[in-house]
Amino acid sequence: MKRLRIDSTVIVLAILLLAIVVGAILVATQGRSFFSPGNIRDILTGMSVLGLVAIGQTLVVLGASLDLSVTYVMSLASLIGATTMAGNPANIPWAVTLTLLVCAGIGLANGLIVTVLKVNGFIATLGVGLILQGVLNTSFQGSAGSVPWDFQLLGATGIGPVPVSTIIMIALAVLVWFLLDRTRTGAHLFAVGGDPEVARLSGVRTRPPLIAAHVLCSVFAGLAGLLLASRLGVGSPTVGQQGGYALLSIAAVVLGGTLLLGGRGSVWGTIGGVAIFAVVDNVMSVMQVNPFLKDVVRGVVIVAAVAVYSRRAIVRRRTRFGPGGTRTGGDAAALAAAPAMAAASAALTAETDRGEGDGR
């Protein structure tokens, strides 16, 4: 009997729908409406920053790597952006460009350390993050810079109940989807994440896709830092660390169905994972749940999701041939050819043995 396969993105959307239904019921018990414009706006606003970081994290996880430096990149980006703007709207273009260039440089360093020096992505990005933390602690004692009102509108305005920051996040997710599904770089990233040795033997240059993934991850973290600066009105050396975005973004990626070992996943699953976190946080905030209990609930959701996906991965790795295998068709032909293949193998072995005997 053919096994029914359900795409991980569909599972994520089903979990999100369940979370919305349960959340709506719980919020209704407090005498409030889950679907009110104000509540929808709160949920979407909560998705924006984490969504940007998680989109970038999806790229490096697909390449079988990680990026733990994103929180420090976010803090640095908020400071560079705010201090360069210095309250002057005319400085906004240059401030954004400079911030993203610095972030891209950090991502390039991460990528080169991982691919050229062969340092594990976890250790490499942790080390770079600690270096950035040292720079931030040494150079800044508190908030710095000033974000002009024109740039603050980025985090304060919206179209109806949808914030502009959420629209930007969705637009960038579309671009990343296009990169992954419609370009050679995206295909190579999947191949490198799935099995770098097989990718290399297939003629794929394994370094460029992973370096590009790290560069884009840092750029997305920089965009998230700029968004936080627009909301705060200043740059802060701890704004990224306070939100715990590194682990949350990885959790959202895994919750969205992307395999932590790389090679399989989608950006839309990640957006679904971010939305699940936003809905759960919103419901617990409305119900005034203890903040420590929020972390407990998040942990339970993450562990349950990983357990489900791990089970699915084991099932998918069953034998490829024979009944229940993943290969369809051709089994009868393979069985018919088996005796001839065995005879050919025996003849080749005998010929090799005769050759070795003549050589002696």
N, C-alpha and C positions, 0 to 999 in steps of 0.2 A: 504493500500500500504506500502510495507516494506521500511523503511527509510535507505538511503545509508549512511553508517558511514565511515568517512575518518580518519585514524589514524593521531594523531597530528604530528608525525614525517614526514609524507607525506606532511602535510600542511607547515611545516617548510622548507622542501626541495623545495617546490613550491615557497615559498617566497624568498628563497635564489636564486633560478634560475631567478626569476623576478628581484631581486636586481642586479644580474650579468648582465642581458640583458640591464636593464636601465643604469647601471654603464658603461657598454661598450660603449653605445651610447653617454653618457655624456663625457666620457674620449676622445672618438673619436672627439668630437667637439673642444677639446683642441689640436688636432693634435698628440695625443699619442695613443698607443695601450694598451688596458686593459689587453690583454693576452700576453704581452711581458714577457720574463723570469724574468726580473728585477721587474716588477710590481707584478707578481705572487709570487715571493719570498718575496716582501714587505708584501703582504697580509698574507702569511703563517707565516712569522715572527711575525706579529702583533697578530696572533691567539695563539701563543705558550703559553705565560705567562697567558693570560686570560683564555685560554683553561684549563690549569692545575688547576687554582683556581676554575673554574666553574665545573669541573668534581667532585672535592671534595665537592663543595657546593651542587651539585645535590644529593649526598648521604644524607646530613643532611635535605635538603628540602623534599626528599622522606619520611623521618622519621618525617615530620611535625615539623621540627625545623629550625633554621637559625644559621649562624656563621658570626658575624660581626668582629671577632678578626683576620680574615685572613690577613688583611693589615699589622697589627703589627707583626704577625707571619712571614710574608714575610721579613719585615725589619730586625727582629731579626735573621732570618735564614741567610740573606745575611751577617750580621755582624759576626755571629758565624763561618760561613764557611770561610769568607775572613781572619778573624784574626787567625783561627786555621791553615789554609793553610800557611799563612805568606810567600807567594811567593815560597814555596818549593813543587815541584810536589810529593815528597814522602809523604806529609801530606794529600794529596787529599782523600784517602780512609777513614782515621780516621775523617777528617773534615766533610765529607758527612755523615758518620755514626753518629757522635756526633750531627750534626745539625738535622738529622731526628729523633733521639731519644728525643731531647729536644722538637721538634715540636709535637711528639707523646705524650709526657708528658702533653703539653698544651692541646692537644685535649682530653686526658683522663680526665683532670680537667674539661674541658667544659662538657664532657659527664656525669661525676659524679654529677656535679652541676645541670644539667638539669634533670637527671633521679632519683637521690637519694634525693636531696634537693627540687625537684619539682619546680625549678625556670624556668620561661619561657626562651626559647632559645635565644630570642632577648635580654632580659635583662642580662642573664648569660654571653653571649659572649661579649656583650658591656662592662660589668664590667671587664671581663678578658682582653679585649682589652685596656681599660683605665689603668689597672695595667701594662700591657706591655709597653704602651706609657710612663708611668712614669719611668719605668726602663730604657727605651731607652733614654729619655731626660736627665736622671740623669747620666747615665754611658757613653754616647757618645755625643760629641759636634759637630761631623762632620763625614766624611767618615773615615773608619778604615780598617786595614788589607791590604792584597795584594793577588790577585788571580794569580796563575802561568799561563803561556801561554798555557800549556797543557789543563787546565780546561777552559780557555777562548775560546778554539776551539769549545767547546760545543755550544756556542752561535754565533759562527762566521762562521761555515762551513756547508756544506750541500751536498746532492747528487743531482746534477743537480740544478733545481730551488727550490728543497724542502730542507729546513733547517733541520739539525739533531734534533734540539729542537722540531720541528713539528712532526718528525717521533717518537720521544720519547713520545710526548703527545698522538698521535694516538695509540701507543702500550699500553699505560696506560689506554686509553679509552676502548680498547678491554678487558683488564683485569677487569675493572669495569663492563663492560657489562656481562662478564662471571660470576662475583660475583653476580650481580643482577638477572640474568636470569637462572643460572645453579646451584646455591648453596642454602642451607637452610637459611643461614644468609640473603641472598638477599630477599628470599620470606618472611622471618619474618620481614624484614625492611619495605617492602610494606604493610604487614598486620598491623604493629604498626602504620605506617603513615596513613593508611586508617581509622582505628578505634582502638585505643589502648585497649579499654575495651572489644570489641569483640575478639581482638587478645588474651587478657589475659584469657577470658572465654574459648577460643579454645585451651588453653594449651601452648600458646607461652609466653616465658619469654620476657617481653617487654623491659627490660633494656639493655641487651647485644647488640642487633642490633643497638640501637641508640648510645650507647657508642662507638661501632666500627665505626659508621658513623662519629662521631665527631673526633675520632682519625685519621681516613683516611683523613678527610677534612683538618686537620692541617698538616698532612704529605704532602699532595698535595700542600698546601700553602708554606711549607718549600722547596719543589722542585722548585716552582716558584721563591722563594727568591734566591735559589742557581743559577737558570738560569739568574736572573737579575744581580747577582754578577759576573757571568761569562761574561756578556756583559759589565758591568761597569769596571771590573778589581779590584774593591774594594767593601767593604760593606758600606751600607748607612742606617742611622736610620730613614730615611723618604721615602725610595724608594717605599715602599708599599702604603703609604698614598698618595703620589703624583699621583699615577696611579688611585686612587679611585676604587681599585679592588673589595672591598667588595660589594658595590652596583652594580657595573657592572657585577660581577659574578652572583648575584641574578637575575639581569635583564636578563642575557643570559639564565639562567635556566628557568625562566618564559617564555621568548621568545621562548625557545625550546619546550614548551608544558608541562613542568612539573607543576603539580598542586601545588600552593603555600601552600595549606593546607595539602599536603602530600598524599602518597598512590598511586600516578599515575604519570608516566613520564618515560623518558629514557635518557641514557647518549648520544645517538646519536642525539636526539633532542637538547640537550645542545650544542653539537659540532656544529650543524646547527645554533643555536642562536649566538654562538661565531663567526662563519663564516659570518653571516649577519652583525654583528657589524664591523668586519674587512673590509668587502667590502664597507660598507657605509663610514667608516672612510677613507679608501683609496681613494674613489672617491672624497670625500670632500677635502682631502689633495691635490689631483691632480688639482682640480678646485680652490684651494686656498680660500676655504670658511672660513669666520670668525670663530675662535674657539668657540665663544659663540653660534653661530648658529649650530655648531656641536652638542652641548648639547641639543639644542632645537629639532633637528632632532632625536637624540637618544630618547629623552623623548616622542616624538610623536609616534615613532616606538613601544616603550614599552607599552604605553597606548593603542594603537590600538591592539596590540597582546593580551594583557590581556583582553580587551573588547571582542575580538573574542572567546578566550578560555572560558571566563565566560559564554558567550552565549551558547557555546557547552555544558558546564557543566550543565546548567539549563535544556537544552533539554534532556540530558542523564538521568536526575533525574525524568523524568515523571513516571507516574504510571507503576508499573511492570506488572499488570494484566489487562486483557481485551484488546479491540482493541487499537492498537497503543502502547501497553505495551512492555516492554523489554522481558517478558517471552514468549516463543514460545511453542505452543502445550499444551494440558492438560486442557484448559479452559472448554471444554465441560464436561469432567469428574468432574471437580470441581463444576460446576453448578449442575450436576446431584446429587452429593453427598451433596449439601447444605441443603436440607430438613432433611436428616437423621442426619446431624451434628447439626442442630438447635434442633431437637427432643432430641438428646442425651444431649445437653447442658441444655435444660429445665428439663429433668429428673434428671440430676446431681444437678441442683439448688434446685429442690423440695426435693431431698434426703438430701441435706445439711440443708434445712430449718427444715425438720422433726427431724434431729439429734439435732439441736439446741433447738427445742421445748422439746424433751425428756430430754435434759440436764437441762433445767429449771425446 
